[in-house]
Structure formats: C-alpha cells, structure tokens
Amino acid sequence: MMPGRRADHSESFGEALLGAVLDRAHELPPHLIGPVVADVAERLGARLPQVLLQDYGQLMLVPLPGEGLADGEPQPIDDSDAGRCFLDAIRVEVSDDDGVRVHLPLLDGGDQVGVMAVTLDSVDEHDRRLLHRISGLVADLLVTKHGYSDLFFATRRDEPMSVAAEIQWSLLPPLAMIMPRVAVAGILEPAYDVAGDSFDYALNGDVLHVVMIDAMGHGLDAATMATVAIGSYRHARRAGIGLSEIYDFMDRAVAEQFGPEHFVTAQMMQLDTTTGRVQWVNAGHPPPILVRDHRVAGRLTAPTTLPVGLGGAEPRISELGLERGDRVLCFTDGLVEEHKTGREEFGEGQLISCVNQLERTGRGVRAVTRSLSHTLKRARGGHTTDDATLLMVEWRG
C-alpha cells in the first residue's frame, strides 16, 4: 500500500477479504492461523497483530506464536487493556504516539477464546465493522483447529500438568456459554493438578442440562472415576431420560466399574430457559447458592440422596422458579473445607461474603466466576489440598 493512502475498507473489500480466508479455512493447518491473521492485518493497513490466549490458570493472556504475529510478554488479565477486553467481552481502543491499539474479544458461543489486537493509524466505523467480523472468524478457526494440534495447549500452559489434569481438561465443555436466555461459566482449581472434579452442560432446545461431580480420592484413580461418571451422565442425558433415571444410570455405571466402596458426589440440574423453572437432584454435594439482585438470597437446600456408586434410593427431584437475572452457584466441598494457613476452615460464610462483594461489580457470570475462584484461592493462602470447582448458571429471561 502506498504511504499515506488509506486502504479500501468498504463492504465489498471486507467481503472479498473474509471470503479469501473462508475459502482456505477448511484445509488450513493450525500453525498457519497466525500468518493468516498477519496477512489480513496487513491488507487492512494494520500492524503488530497479536492473538492472545488465556492460560489454564486464567491469570494471563499469552501471545500465540506464528510467522507475522508480534511477539510480547504475557499480559495479566486483571491489569491490562487486553485483559479488560477479555473480561468484559468488549472492544478496547487505546491511543498512543504509534496510532490506535485495538483489542477485540475472540468469542465463540459466548466462550472467550482470547483476544486479537492490532494497531492502526486511526480507526473509523468501517475498521470496527471489519475487525469485529475478522475476530469472529479467527475465534472460529481457533476452536475448530485446536483438536488437530498441541500448539494451542502448549501456548496456554505455564507449568507442567499432571496426567489426571490432562484427562479432566479433555472432558470439559467450553468453560463458558453466553446465550440470550441463559449463561453458564465454570472454573477448575488447581488448574494443573485437578483430578476428581468436573462439570458438564448442554443446551438442548429450550432446556439447559448441567452436572457437577466430585470423584473420591486423588490422582489418576479419581480422574478415571470422573471420566466414567461424566461419560455415563452424557449417555443418559442424550437418551432423553429424566433426572431420577440419569442418577440411577450413573449410579450403576460407577458401581459396576469400581465396586461398592467407591463413589462420586454429584449435582444434576435441568433449567427450562423459557420459564425459569429449575429442577435438581443433590447426590452428596453442598447445596448450591441462589444469587438474586446481586446478593446471596439463600441456599437451594433439598433432600439429598447417596453419591452415585453407593446404590442410593430413587432421589427426590426439587424444583424452584427462578426470577430473571437469578444466578445459581454450584461448588464442590474442596472450596469451603480448605483450612486457611494455620487457621480455621474456610467455610461457607466466607464464600457467601466473597460472592456478595463480587456481585456488586455487576459483571457477567464468566468474570464473576473467575474472580471468585481466584479470590477464594488467595484467601486460602494461594493453594488447595483438594479440587475446588465452581459453576454458575444465570437465567437471563
């Protein structure tokens, strides 16, 4: 492009640019996503392109390596322009002597894949429209290509991961889903050594299905048991049966595979996203917390049944009508049973206090869940001797 001549950012130019990427997308090797982003940025008249991915600990945004992409240090999610873009899922523009640095969220179904950043001399509405579309396409490429390569896994890791944690991360759905009627967000700790905790969800038509589990023990034994529990839950859920039958199927699967002295605690829910009616079965988990008007309104206390694998009686299904904006926070016992360094058990009172403080920020479930997990970890002295998992569901009405 000639110096001083502005690139053509018209609708026809954008269509041709996006079309050129789409035409190559199906056969694009994962390691060439970076060069494609760099090429698109150059054709837009932009420079210093970056693709920043969230690390597994959800603390940093790490630059994806690739020819044509700008290098740089990882950026803290809690204290950077890229982090603000990531947490609030909004475009962030920062002007300096070099031009305008534009950060765009890489969104896929409401899950935050990361952030794309480029620098332009100036930014107008045509630029913003094109960058928005390009960032959506880049997010889709990252999601569809990640299963073909270890590149993205390696980029997101900043410490070694246990085999048990490898298994658990491979089981997980996207950590967040933000839809018009419902939002879901979860987080696992310790990210690089989690073993028995896991969660799963699916939005089938108007019904959101959710499960959180905690397999007994630690290490590979717990990870193996969690794999059977999640696999049997998905199998039963996809068969279209009810919560009681799902519990029974999971119970028999765990008992047959591991014997009578092994078990998995579980919390199963179904939410009708048109009416806000939620049903749940509690199989040995701490009762979930109900958040209403950005404050803890109570606990979803209900009759419990035995953990799956112990041959419990048919569970009672509890029901509640949610109000628009209500949030339900599920958590495993490792979150509240940990002892603060040299002191008393952390406890549910401290958890509720932290929830109330964070809810006042008015942020979305993804940002609140992440901040809550990190706040609680700091309060526990920065470590945990057991898995500590959070899952928050919001009925948006």
C-alpha positions in Angstrom: 0.0 0.0 0.0 1.4 3.5 -1.0 2.4 5.7 2.0 -0.4 8.0 3.1 -3.0 6.1 1.0 -5.8 4.7 3.1 -6.9 1.1 2.5 -10.3 0.4 1.0 -12.4 -0.8 3.9 -15.8 -0.8 2.0 -18.3 -3.6 2.3 -17.1 -5.2 -1.0 -13.5 -5.1 0.2 -14.5 -6.7 3.5 -16.5 -9.4 1.7 -13.6 -10.3 -0.5 -11.2 -10.3 2.4 -13.3 -12.6 4.6 -14.1 -14.8 1.6 -10.4 -15.3 0.9 -9.9 -16.6 4.5 -13.1 -18.7 4.4 -12.0 -20.3 1.1 -8.8 -21.5 2.8 -10.2 -22.3 6.3 -11.1 -26.0 5.8 -7.6 -27.0 4.8 -5.7 -24.5 6.9 -3.1 -26.2 9.2 -3.3 -25.0 12.8 0.2 -23.4 12.8 -0.8 -21.2 9.9 -3.6 -19.4 11.7 -1.0 -16.8 12.8 0.3 -16.0 9.3 -3.3 -15.7 8.0 -4.1 -13.2 10.8 -0.9 -11.3 9.9 -1.8 -11.2 6.2 -5.3 -10.0 6.9 -4.0 -7.3 9.2 -1.5 -6.1 6.6 -4.3 -5.9 4.0 -6.3 -3.7 6.4 -3.3 -1.4 6.8 -2.8 -2.6 10.4 0.4 -3.7 12.1 1.7 -5.6 15.2 -1.1 -8.2 15.1 -1.4 -10.5 18.1 -3.6 -13.4 19.1 -3.6 -13.7 22.9 -4.9 -16.9 24.5 -6.0 -17.4 28.1 -3.7 -19.6 30.1 -5.1 -22.6 32.0 -4.9 -20.8 35.3 -6.9 -17.9 33.9 -4.4 -15.4 35.1 -2.6 -14.3 31.9 -3.2 -13.7 28.2 -0.3 -15.4 26.3 0.7 -14.4 22.7 0.2 -17.2 20.2 3.5 -17.8 18.2 3.4 -17.6 14.5 5.1 -16.0 11.5 3.9 -12.4 11.1 2.5 -12.2 14.6 4.0 -9.7 17.0 6.0 -11.1 20.0 5.5 -9.9 23.5 5.2 -10.8 27.1 2.1 -12.4 28.6 -0.4 -9.8 29.8 -2.2 -10.0 33.1 -5.9 -10.4 32.7 -6.6 -8.3 35.8 -4.3 -5.4 34.9 -4.1 -4.7 31.2 -6.1 -3.3 28.3 -6.2 -6.8 26.7 -7.4 -8.2 30.0 -10.3 -5.6 30.2 -11.3 -6.6 26.6 -11.2 -10.2 27.7 -13.1 -9.9 31.0 -15.9 -7.7 29.7 -16.0 -9.1 26.1 -15.8 -5.6 24.6 -13.6 -3.8 22.1 -11.0 -1.7 23.8 -9.1 1.0 21.9 -6.0 2.7 23.3 -4.4 5.7 21.5 -0.7 6.4 21.7 2.0 8.0 19.6 2.1 5.0 17.3 -1.6 5.1 16.5 -4.6 3.2 18.0 -4.2 -0.2 19.5 -7.5 -2.1 19.1 -8.2 -5.1 21.2 -11.1 -7.4 20.2 -12.6 -10.3 22.1 -12.4 -13.7 20.4 -15.8 -15.1 21.1 -17.2 -18.4 20.3 -20.7 -19.2 21.6 -20.1 -16.7 24.4 -16.9 -18.5 25.5 -13.8 -16.3 25.5 -11.1 -17.9 23.3 -8.8 -14.9 23.8 -8.1 -11.5 22.4 -7.0 -10.3 19.0 -5.0 -7.0 18.9 -3.8 -4.8 16.0 -2.5 -1.2 15.6 -3.9 1.2 13.1 -3.1 4.9 12.4 -6.7 5.8 13.1 -10.0 3.9 13.5 -13.4 4.5 11.9 -16.6 2.6 11.8 -15.6 0.7 8.7 -12.5 -0.5 10.5 -14.5 -1.5 13.5 -17.1 -3.4 11.5 -14.4 -5.4 9.6 -12.3 -6.1 12.7 -15.4 -7.4 14.5 -16.1 -9.8 11.7 -12.5 -10.9 11.4 -12.2 -11.5 15.1 -15.3 -13.7 15.0 -13.7 -15.7 12.1 -10.4 -16.0 14.0 -12.2 -17.3 17.1 -14.0 -19.9 15.0 -10.7 -21.0 13.4 -9.0 -21.4 16.8 -11.9 -23.5 18.1 -12.2 -25.8 15.1 -8.4 -26.3 14.7 -7.4 -26.8 18.3 -8.3 -30.5 18.2 -5.7 -31.1 15.4 -2.6 -29.8 17.1 -0.9 -29.3 20.5 0.1 -25.8 19.6 -2.7 -24.1 21.5 -2.5 -26.3 24.5 1.3 -25.6 24.7 0.7 -21.9 24.4 -1.8 -21.8 27.3 0.4 -23.7 29.8 2.8 -22.0 32.0 3.7 -25.0 34.2 3.7 -28.8 33.9 0.3 -30.5 34.0 -0.4 -33.8 35.7 -1.8 -36.8 33.8 -5.0 -36.6 35.8 -5.5 -32.9 34.9 -4.9 -33.7 31.2 -7.7 -36.2 31.4 -10.0 -33.8 33.2 -9.4 -30.9 30.8 -10.1 -33.2 27.8 -13.5 -34.0 29.4 -14.7 -30.4 29.8 -17.0 -28.5 27.6 -16.1 -24.8 26.9 -15.7 -23.0 30.2 -18.4 -20.5 29.4 -21.6 -20.3 27.3 -23.4 -17.0 27.0 -26.8 -17.2 25.2 -29.8 -14.8 25.1 -31.8 -16.7 27.7 -29.1 -18.4 29.8 -25.4 -18.1 30.7 -23.0 -20.7 32.2 -19.5 -20.4 33.4 -17.2 -22.7 35.3 -13.6 -23.0 36.6 -11.4 -25.8 38.0 -8.7 -25.4 40.6 -5.9 -26.4 40.8 -5.8 -26.0 37.1 -2.6 -28.0 36.5 -3.3 -30.8 39.1 -7.1 -31.2 39.2 -8.2 -34.8 39.4 -11.7 -35.7 40.6 -13.8 -32.6 40.0 -15.5 -32.0 36.7 -18.7 -30.5 35.2 -20.7 -30.7 32.0 -23.6 -28.9 30.4 -25.7 -29.0 27.2 -28.3 -26.7 25.8 -30.8 -28.9 24.1 -33.6 -26.8 22.6 -35.0 -24.8 25.5 -33.6 -26.9 28.3 -30.2 -26.4 29.8 -28.7 -29.6 31.4 -26.0 -29.2 34.0 -23.9 -31.6 36.2 -21.1 -31.1 38.6 -19.2 -34.0 40.1 -16.5 -34.8 42.6 -15.0 -38.3 42.5 -13.5 -39.6 45.7 -9.7 -39.8 46.1 -6.9 -38.1 44.2 -4.8 -38.5 41.1 -5.4 -41.0 38.3 -7.9 -43.1 40.3 -10.2 -40.0 40.8 -9.7 -38.9 37.2 -10.7 -42.3 35.9 -13.8 -42.4 38.1 -14.7 -38.9 37.0 -14.4 -40.0 33.3 -16.9 -42.8 33.9 -19.3 -40.5 35.8 -19.3 -37.8 33.1 -19.5 -40.4 30.3 -22.5 -42.1 31.9 -24.2 -38.8 32.5 -23.8 -37.7 28.9 -25.0 -41.1 27.7 -28.1 -41.0 29.9 -28.8 -37.3 29.1 -28.6 -38.0 25.4 -31.1 -40.8 25.8 -33.7 -38.2 26.8 -34.4 -39.6 30.3 -35.3 -37.7 33.4 -33.1 -36.7 36.4 -34.0 -39.7 38.5 -33.2 -42.1 35.7 -29.9 -40.3 35.0 -28.9 -40.7 38.6 -29.7 -44.4 38.5 -27.7 -44.9 35.3 -24.7 -43.1 36.7 -25.0 -45.0 40.0 -24.9 -48.4 38.3 -22.1 -47.4 35.9 -19.8 -46.3 38.8 -20.7 -49.3 41.0 -20.2 -51.8 38.2 -16.8 -50.3 37.2 -15.3 -49.6 40.6 -17.1 -51.6 43.2 -19.1 -50.8 46.3 -16.6 -48.7 48.2 -16.1 -46.1 45.5 -18.4 -43.1 44.9 -18.9 -39.8 43.1 -20.8 -36.9 44.6 -23.0 -35.1 42.0 -25.3 -32.2 41.5 -27.6 -32.5 38.5 -29.9 -29.7 37.2 -32.3 -29.0 34.3 -33.4 -25.5 33.6 -36.3 -24.6 31.3 -34.9 -21.4 29.8 -38.4 -20.2 28.6 -40.0 -20.3 32.1 -37.0 -20.2 34.5 -38.2 -23.4 36.2 -35.2 -25.3 37.6 -35.2 -28.9 38.8 -32.3 -30.6 40.6 -31.0 -33.7 42.3 -28.4 -33.5 45.0 -26.3 -36.6 45.5 -24.0 -35.6 48.3 -22.9 -32.1 47.2 -23.0 -28.9 49.2 -26.3 -27.1 48.4 -26.0 -24.5 45.7 -26.2 -20.8 46.4 -29.0 -18.6 45.0 -28.0 -15.1 44.0 -30.8 -12.6 43.4 -30.5 -8.9 42.8 -26.7 -9.3 43.1 -26.8 -10.7 46.7 -26.9 -14.2 48.1 -30.6 -14.9 48.7 -30.3 -18.3 50.2 -29.3 -21.9 49.6 -31.0 -24.5 47.4 -31.4 -26.9 50.2 -33.2 -30.1 49.4 -33.4 -33.8 50.3 -30.1 -35.5 49.3 -29.5 -39.0 48.1 -26.4 -41.1 48.3 -23.5 -40.3 46.0 -23.5 -42.2 42.7 -22.0 -45.6 43.1 -23.4 -46.4 46.5 -26.8 -47.7 45.4 -29.0 -44.9 46.8 -32.8 -44.9 46.7 -34.7 -43.1 43.9 -33.9 -39.4 44.5 -36.4 -36.7 45.2 -36.4 -34.0 42.5 -36.5 -30.5 43.9 -38.0 -27.5 42.0 -37.7 -23.7 42.1 -39.0 -20.9 39.9 -36.1 -18.5 39.1 -36.6 -14.8 38.5 -35.0 -13.0 35.6 -31.3 -12.4 36.4 -31.1 -15.1 39.1 -27.8 -16.9 39.4 -27.2 -20.4 40.8 -23.7 -21.1 42.1 -22.7 -24.8 42.4 -19.4 -25.7 44.1 -17.5 -28.7 45.4 -16.7 -29.2 49.0 -13.0 -28.5 48.4 -13.9 -24.9 48.1 -15.1 -24.5 51.6 -13.5 -27.2 53.6 -9.9 -26.0 52.9 -8.2 -24.5 56.0 -6.7 -21.1 55.8 -3.0 -21.3 56.6 -2.7 -22.2 60.3 -6.3 -21.2 61.0 -9.9 -22.4 60.8 -11.8 -24.0 57.9 -12.6 -21.5 55.2 -16.3 -22.2 55.5 -19.5 -21.2 53.6 -19.8 -17.9 55.4 -16.6 -16.6 53.8 -17.8 -17.9 50.4 -21.1 -16.0 50.7 -19.2 -12.9 51.7 -17.0 -13.1 48.7 -20.0 -13.7 46.4 -21.8 -10.6 47.7 -18.7 -8.4 47.2 -18.1 -9.6 43.6 -21.8 -9.5 42.6 -21.8 -5.7 43.4 -19.5 -5.2 40.4 -22.4 -6.1 38.1 -20.1 -8.2 35.8 -21.1 -11.2 33.8 -21.0 -14.8 35.1 -17.7 -15.6 33.3 -15.9 -12.7 35.0 -17.6 -13.2 38.4 -16.8 -17.0 38.5 -13.2 -16.4 37.6 -12.7 -13.6 40.1 -14.5 -15.6 42.8 -12.3 -18.6 42.3 -9.1 -16.5 42.4 -10.3 -14.5 45.4 -11.0 -17.7 47.3 -7.7 -19.2 46.4 -5.8 -16.1 47.7 -7.8 -16.3 50.9 -6.7 -19.9 51.3 -3.1 -18.9 51.0 -2.7 -19.5 47.3 -3.1 -23.3 47.3 -5.6 -26.0 47.9 -5.2 -29.6 49.1 -8.3 -30.7 47.3 -10.0 -29.8 44.0 -12.1 -26.7 44.2 -14.6 -26.2 41.4 -17.2 -23.5 40.7 -20.1 -23.5 38.2 -22.5 -20.6 37.9 -25.8 -20.6 35.9 -27.7 -17.4 35.1 -31.3 -17.4 33.9 -31.5 -14.2 31.7 -35.2 -14.5 30.9 
